[in-house]
Amino acid sequence: MVLDACTTIYVWIGAESNKTERERAMQMAQEYLKTDPSGRKDIPIVQIRQGQEPPTFTGFFGAWDDKMWEVSFHLF
C-alpha cells in the first residue's frame, strides 16, 4: 500500500507479502513520484513493515490500533 502524505511517500509492506510484491512496491512508489503532475522532486520514500509502523505513519489513520496485527483476519 502507498500513502502520499505530501512531503513523504510511505510504502507499507504487509507481513504476508512476497519478495516480488515487496520489490515492486518500492519501484511503483518511485514511478508514482516521477510521474506526479505537481512536479515534486526529492520527496523521501519510506518503507514501513507491518507491525513496525511509526507514529509519523499511523497518525494519518485516526482509528489505528497497534494490536490489530495480533488478530487473524483470515475471514475468506
Secondary structure, DSSP 8 states (H G I E B T S, - for coil): -EEE-SS-EEEEE-TT--HHHHHHHHHHHHHHHHT-TT---S--EEEEETT---HHHHTT-TT--TTGGGS-----
